[in-house]
């Protein structure tokens, strides 16, 4: 590889630029990572189809996609986080080289579709990082388009491995905050209502209280602001601190960043017909009180956490 001197700029070769012209990208547009992929694709001159499907998108649910792709002259088709092996094989029979870009797994048991690892068993990077590499997009290109390369890649790392992934990759708190700010900007593009929630979340955070080693956040807002509160916890450097978030005026309560043993205890002690769930790799627990005359309270949650009898 040619060494790049400090006063040189590294832009893609004509070969890479020609390769991009032969690609058709099919990409969802339902989260910050996919929105950034589409923005980079547009700057790189890569033709794309923007899917309007929400989270959980599938290739076979995209309207007339086989026909739309089949009539094009693009030999290369890259699909982003839209699993659909049967349709992928159908498109291959039409002479298209289908290359999924993904880092998720779908289904269970015999129906499992695992795209978290490559054929060698190596864990794949985020979809955004894969796209940047496959498209041959350089750091200097990103800078010329107005994007900070480290922040841009950080969006993918954040999507794939959350905050700890950024820390594992050597991001400082200041750099993590820039990734969070970029994430928020893209979220607002996707959902303008998100902007109105941030000041509410800031106010709720300012009124938080410490109780038995937990930070308790109570929101009387009629919409969920858990995601916004989680982003604030990252910027405050407190995302690993145990949190209890009373969301949507008590309709939902989340207990985050706790030991899996405590999660199991909450699952065991708080039930009675309540809809409970776990998330965050088994280190977070939640309960839905919506429409209930006998809502679970924070006090009951603390009793369960402390392993006391009701």
FENCORJO-V374746 format. One record per residue. RES is the residue in one letter. BURIAL is b if it has 16 or more other C-alpha atoms within 10 Angstrom, else e. D_LAST is the distance of its C-alpha to the last C-alpha in Angstrom with 1 decimal. Layout:
res->RES burial->BURIAL d_last->D_LAST
res->RES burial->BURIAL d_last->D_LAST
This chain:
res->X burial->e d_last->67.1
res->X burial->e d_last->69.1
res->X burial->e d_last->68.0
res->X burial->e d_last->67.2
res->X burial->e d_last->68.7
res->X burial->e d_last->66.8
res->X burial->e d_last->69.1
res->X burial->e d_last->68.8
res->X burial->e d_last->66.5
res->X burial->e d_last->64.9
res->X burial->b d_last->65.2
res->X burial->e d_last->65.1
res->X burial->e d_last->68.3
res->X burial->e d_last->70.3
res->X burial->e d_last->69.1
res->X burial->e d_last->65.5
res->X burial->b d_last->66.3
res->X burial->e d_last->68.2
res->X burial->e d_last->65.3
res->X burial->b d_last->63.0
res->X burial->e d_last->65.4
res->X burial->e d_last->64.9
res->X burial->b d_last->61.2
res->X burial->b d_last->59.2
res->X burial->b d_last->55.5
res->X burial->b d_last->53.0
res->X burial->b d_last->49.9
res->X burial->b d_last->46.7
res->X burial->b d_last->46.1
res->X burial->b d_last->42.4
res->X burial->b d_last->41.1
res->X burial->b d_last->42.7
res->X burial->b d_last->43.9
res->X burial->b d_last->45.8
res->X burial->b d_last->47.2
res->X burial->b d_last->48.6
res->X burial->b d_last->50.1
res->X burial->b d_last->51.9
res->X burial->e d_last->53.1
res->X burial->b d_last->54.6
res->X burial->b d_last->56.1
res->X burial->e d_last->57.9
res->X burial->e d_last->59.3
res->X burial->b d_last->60.4
res->X burial->e d_last->62.3
res->X burial->b d_last->60.3
res->X burial->b d_last->60.3
res->X burial->b d_last->56.9
res->X burial->e d_last->55.1
res->X burial->e d_last->52.0
res->X burial->b d_last->49.4
res->X burial->e d_last->47.4
res->X burial->b d_last->44.6
res->X burial->e d_last->41.0
res->X burial->e d_last->38.7
res->X burial->e d_last->39.1
res->X burial->b d_last->42.8
res->X burial->b d_last->45.1
res->X burial->b d_last->48.8
res->X burial->b d_last->49.4
res->X burial->e d_last->47.7
res->X burial->e d_last->50.2
res->X burial->e d_last->52.8
res->X burial->e d_last->56.1
res->X burial->e d_last->55.4
res->X burial->b d_last->57.6
res->X burial->e d_last->60.5
res->X burial->e d_last->60.0
res->X burial->b d_last->60.0
res->X burial->b d_last->62.6
res->X burial->e d_last->65.3
res->X burial->e d_last->64.9
res->X burial->e d_last->67.2
res->X burial->b d_last->64.4
res->X burial->b d_last->64.4
res->X burial->b d_last->61.1
res->X burial->b d_last->57.8
res->X burial->b d_last->54.7
res->X burial->b d_last->51.4
res->X burial->b d_last->48.3
res->X burial->b d_last->44.9
res->X burial->b d_last->46.1
res->X burial->b d_last->45.8
res->X burial->b d_last->48.2
res->X burial->e d_last->50.0
res->X burial->e d_last->52.0
res->X burial->b d_last->53.3
res->X burial->b d_last->54.0
res->X burial->e d_last->56.2
res->X burial->e d_last->57.9
res->X burial->b d_last->58.8
res->X burial->b d_last->60.1
res->X burial->e d_last->62.5
res->X burial->e d_last->63.7
res->X burial->e d_last->64.8
res->X burial->b d_last->61.9
res->X burial->b d_last->60.4
res->X burial->b d_last->56.6
res->X burial->e d_last->54.6
res->X burial->b d_last->50.8
res->X burial->b d_last->49.1
res->X burial->b d_last->45.5
res->X burial->b d_last->42.7
res->X burial->b d_last->40.0
res->X burial->e d_last->39.3
res->X burial->e d_last->38.9
res->X burial->e d_last->37.7
res->X burial->e d_last->36.6
res->X burial->e d_last->38.4
res->X burial->e d_last->42.0
res->X burial->e d_last->41.6
res->X burial->e d_last->40.6
res->X burial->e d_last->42.9
res->X burial->e d_last->42.4
res->X burial->b d_last->44.2
res->X burial->b d_last->42.3
res->X burial->e d_last->45.1
res->X burial->e d_last->48.9
res->X burial->e d_last->51.1
res->X burial->e d_last->51.2
res->X burial->e d_last->47.4
res->X burial->e d_last->47.3
res->X burial->e d_last->44.4
res->X burial->b d_last->45.7
res->X burial->b d_last->45.4
res->X burial->b d_last->44.2
res->X burial->b d_last->46.2
res->X burial->b d_last->47.6
res->X burial->b d_last->48.8
res->X burial->b d_last->50.3
res->X burial->b d_last->52.1
res->X burial->b d_last->53.6
res->X burial->e d_last->54.9
res->X burial->e d_last->56.2
res->X burial->b d_last->57.9
res->X burial->b d_last->59.5
res->X burial->b d_last->58.2
res->X burial->b d_last->59.1
res->X burial->b d_last->57.6
res->X burial->b d_last->60.8
res->X burial->b d_last->60.6
res->X burial->b d_last->57.1
res->X burial->e d_last->58.3
res->X burial->e d_last->61.3
res->X burial->e d_last->59.0
res->X burial->e d_last->56.9
res->X burial->e d_last->53.9
res->X burial->b d_last->52.8
res->X burial->e d_last->52.7
res->X burial->e d_last->49.8
res->X burial->b d_last->47.6
res->X burial->b d_last->48.6
res->X burial->b d_last->47.8
res->X burial->b d_last->44.5
res->X burial->b d_last->43.4
res->X burial->b d_last->43.7
res->X burial->b d_last->42.0
res->X burial->b d_last->39.1
res->X burial->b d_last->38.8
res->X burial->b d_last->38.9
res->X burial->e d_last->37.0
res->X burial->e d_last->35.4
res->X burial->b d_last->35.7
res->X burial->e d_last->35.7
res->X burial->b d_last->38.7
res->X burial->b d_last->40.6
res->X burial->b d_last->39.8
res->X burial->e d_last->41.0
res->X burial->e d_last->44.2
res->X burial->e d_last->44.9
res->X burial->b d_last->44.0
res->X burial->e d_last->43.7
res->X burial->e d_last->41.2
res->X burial->e d_last->44.0
res->X burial->b d_last->44.9
res->X burial->b d_last->41.3
res->X burial->b d_last->41.2
res->X burial->b d_last->44.4
res->X burial->b d_last->42.9
res->X burial->b d_last->39.9
res->X burial->e d_last->42.4
res->X burial->b d_last->44.5
res->X burial->b d_last->41.5
res->X burial->b d_last->40.6
res->X burial->b d_last->44.3
res->X burial->b d_last->44.4
res->X burial->b d_last->41.2
res->X burial->e d_last->42.7
res->X burial->e d_last->45.8
res->X burial->e d_last->43.8
res->X burial->e d_last->41.6
res->X burial->e d_last->43.1
res->X burial->e d_last->39.9
res->X burial->b d_last->38.3
res->X burial->e d_last->40.5
res->X burial->e d_last->38.9
res->X burial->b d_last->35.4
res->X burial->b d_last->36.2
res->X burial->e d_last->36.8
res->X burial->b d_last->33.5
res->X burial->b d_last->31.7
res->X burial->e d_last->33.7
res->X burial->e d_last->32.6
res->X burial->b d_last->28.8
res->X burial->b d_last->29.3
res->X burial->e d_last->31.1
res->X burial->e d_last->28.2
res->X burial->e d_last->25.6
res->X burial->e d_last->23.4
res->X burial->e d_last->22.4
res->X burial->e d_last->18.8
res->X burial->e d_last->17.8
res->X burial->e d_last->20.6
res->X burial->b d_last->20.0
res->X burial->b d_last->22.4
res->X burial->b d_last->20.6
res->X burial->b d_last->23.0
res->X burial->b d_last->22.6
res->X burial->b d_last->25.3
res->X burial->e d_last->26.1
res->X burial->e d_last->29.1
res->X burial->e d_last->29.3
res->X burial->e d_last->30.3
res->X burial->b d_last->28.6
res->X burial->b d_last->29.5
res->X burial->b d_last->27.4
res->X burial->e d_last->30.6
res->X burial->b d_last->32.3
res->X burial->b d_last->29.6
res->X burial->b d_last->29.7
res->X burial->b d_last->33.5
res->X burial->b d_last->33.2
res->X burial->b d_last->30.9
res->X burial->b d_last->33.7
res->X burial->b d_last->36.4
res->X burial->e d_last->34.6
res->X burial->e d_last->34.3
res->X burial->e d_last->30.5
res->X burial->b d_last->29.8
res->X burial->e d_last->28.3
res->X burial->e d_last->25.8
res->X burial->b d_last->22.1
res->X burial->b d_last->21.7
res->X burial->b d_last->19.2
res->X burial->b d_last->21.3
res->X burial->b d_last->20.3
res->X burial->b d_last->23.2
res->X burial->b d_last->25.1
res->X burial->b d_last->23.5
res->X burial->b d_last->20.0
res->X burial->b d_last->21.2
res->X burial->b d_last->20.5
res->X burial->b d_last->18.4
res->X burial->b d_last->19.7
res->X burial->b d_last->18.5
res->X burial->b d_last->21.8
res->X burial->b d_last->23.5
res->X burial->b d_last->20.8
res->X burial->e d_last->21.2
res->X burial->e d_last->21.1
res->X burial->e d_last->18.7
res->X burial->b d_last->16.0
res->X burial->b d_last->17.1
res->X burial->e d_last->16.6
res->X burial->e d_last->13.0
res->X burial->b d_last->12.3
res->X burial->b d_last->14.4
res->X burial->e d_last->12.5
res->X burial->b d_last->8.8
res->X burial->b d_last->9.9
res->X burial->e d_last->12.4
res->X burial->e d_last->12.7
res->X burial->e d_last->16.3
res->X burial->e d_last->15.9
res->X burial->e d_last->18.8
res->X burial->b d_last->17.8
res->X burial->e d_last->20.6
res->X burial->b d_last->21.7
res->X burial->e d_last->24.9
res->X burial->e d_last->26.9
res->X burial->e d_last->27.7
res->X burial->b d_last->24.2
res->X burial->b d_last->23.1
res->X burial->b d_last->21.6
res->X burial->b d_last->18.9
res->X burial->b d_last->18.7
res->X burial->b d_last->17.1
res->X burial->b d_last->19.3
res->X burial->b d_last->18.3
res->X burial->e d_last->21.9
res->X burial->e d_last->22.6
res->X burial->e d_last->19.0
res->X burial->e d_last->18.2
res->X burial->e d_last->14.4
res->X burial->b d_last->14.4
res->X burial->b d_last->11.9
res->X burial->e d_last->11.9
res->X burial->b d_last->12.8
res->X burial->e d_last->10.1
res->X burial->b d_last->7.4
res->X burial->b d_last->10.0
res->X burial->b d_last->10.3
res->X burial->e d_last->6.9
res->X burial->b d_last->7.9
res->X burial->b d_last->11.4
res->X burial->e d_last->10.9
res->X burial->e d_last->9.3
res->X burial->e d_last->6.5
res->X burial->e d_last->3.8
res->X burial->e d_last->0.0
